[in-house]
């Protein structure tokens, strides 16, 4: 079996998670504008659980997008295998945040997944930033070398 390069799974998972949270956004629009009892939903729009539902939708799409971008960067920048694996894994673990928000709303779970996911995404961002700063080649040189 061929090993996947770090970052490829981030792009695939990011696109799938983004589609899922887009669908969830369509549900939120339905609940607000078309569902029976929409008046009660609208009246509670700014409070729990509706506020958290919107947070999950927004952060789900943001973190999915970050996974797509981080995956692309990890695949195309020479940041080193170890850094690439850490960034990739931490960014994927960051998706626990929006999933954790939904698990709080629908299953009453404690916010531990939210905290773990948020910390992982921050660490992924810091790790990628430091790795890019420490890169030995400039991004323009990497692209030129790939075409050669």
C-alpha positions in Angstrom: 0.0 0.0 0.0 1.3 3.4 -1.0 1.7 6.0 1.8 -0.2 9.3 1.5 1.9 12.4 1.6 1.2 14.6 4.7 -1.4 17.1 3.7 -3.4 15.1 1.2 -5.7 13.7 3.8 -6.3 17.3 5.2 -7.5 18.4 1.8 -9.8 15.5 1.3 -11.2 15.5 4.9 -11.4 19.3 4.8 -13.6 19.3 1.6 -15.9 16.6 3.1 -16.2 18.4 6.4 -16.9 21.6 4.6 -19.7 20.0 2.6 -21.1 18.6 5.8 -21.2 22.0 7.6 -22.6 23.6 4.4 -25.5 21.2 4.6 -25.9 22.0 8.3 -26.0 25.6 7.3 -28.9 24.8 5.0 -30.7 23.1 7.8 -30.2 26.2 10.0 -31.7 28.4 7.2 -34.6 25.9 7.0 -35.1 26.0 10.8 -35.1 29.8 10.9 -37.2 30.5 7.8 -39.4 27.6 6.8 -39.8 25.0 9.6 -43.1 24.7 11.5 -42.6 26.7 14.8 -40.0 28.9 13.2 -41.3 31.8 15.3 -40.0 30.1 18.5 -36.7 29.3 16.8 -36.3 33.0 15.8 -37.2 34.2 19.3 -34.4 32.1 20.7 -32.0 33.0 17.9 -29.4 34.7 20.0 -29.3 32.2 22.9 -28.4 28.6 23.5 -28.6 26.3 21.5 -29.1 28.4 18.4 -26.1 30.6 19.0 -23.9 27.5 19.4 -25.4 26.0 16.3 -24.2 29.0 14.3 -20.8 28.8 16.0 -20.5 25.2 14.9 -21.5 26.0 11.4 -19.0 28.9 11.1 -16.1 27.2 12.8 -16.7 23.9 11.0 -16.3 25.7 7.7 -13.4 27.8 8.8 -11.5 24.8 10.2 -12.3 22.7 7.1 -10.9 25.5 5.0 -7.8 25.7 7.2 -7.3 22.0 6.7 -7.5 22.5 2.9 -5.0 25.3 3.0 -2.7 23.7 5.5 -2.8 20.4 3.5 -1.9 22.3 0.3 0.9 24.1 2.0 2.3 21.0 3.7 2.3 19.2 0.4 4.0 22.1 -1.5 6.5 23.6 1.0 9.7 22.0 2.1 9.0 22.2 5.8 10.4 18.8 6.6 8.6 15.5 7.2 8.3 15.7 10.9 6.8 19.2 10.8 4.5 18.2 8.0 3.2 15.3 10.0 2.6 17.4 13.1 0.9 20.2 11.2 -1.3 17.7 9.3 -2.3 15.7 12.4 -2.9 18.8 14.6 -5.0 20.5 11.9 -7.2 17.3 11.6 -7.5 17.2 15.3 -8.7 20.8 15.2 -11.9 19.6 13.6 -12.8 18.3 17.0 -13.8 21.9 17.9 -16.9 22.3 15.7 -17.8 18.6 16.2 -17.5 19.2 20.0 -19.9 22.2 19.7 -22.4 20.0 18.0 -22.0 17.2 20.5 -22.7 19.8 23.3 -25.9 20.9 21.6 -27.3 17.6 20.6 -25.9 15.1 23.1 -25.2 17.3 26.1 -21.5 16.4 26.2 -19.0 18.5 28.1 -17.0 21.0 26.0 -13.7 19.0 26.3 -13.7 18.3 22.5 -14.1 22.0 21.8 -11.1 22.8 24.0 -8.9 20.1 22.5 -9.9 21.0 18.9 -9.2 24.7 19.5 -5.8 24.0 21.1 -4.8 21.6 18.3 -5.7 24.2 15.6 -3.8 26.9 17.3 -0.8 24.6 17.7 -1.0 23.5 14.0 -1.0 27.2 13.0 2.0 28.0 15.2 3.9 24.9 14.0 3.3 25.7 10.4 4.3 29.3 10.9 7.5 28.5 12.6 8.3 25.7 10.1 7.8 28.2 7.2 10.1 30.7 8.9 12.8 28.0 9.4 12.5 26.7 5.8 15.8 26.7 4.0 14.4 27.3 0.6 12.2 30.2 -0.5 8.8 29.2 -1.9 9.8 30.4 -5.4 12.8 28.0 -5.4 10.6 25.1 -4.4 8.2 25.7 -7.3 11.0 26.0 -9.7 12.6 22.8 -8.5 9.3 20.9 -8.8 9.0 21.8 -12.4 12.6 20.9 -13.2 
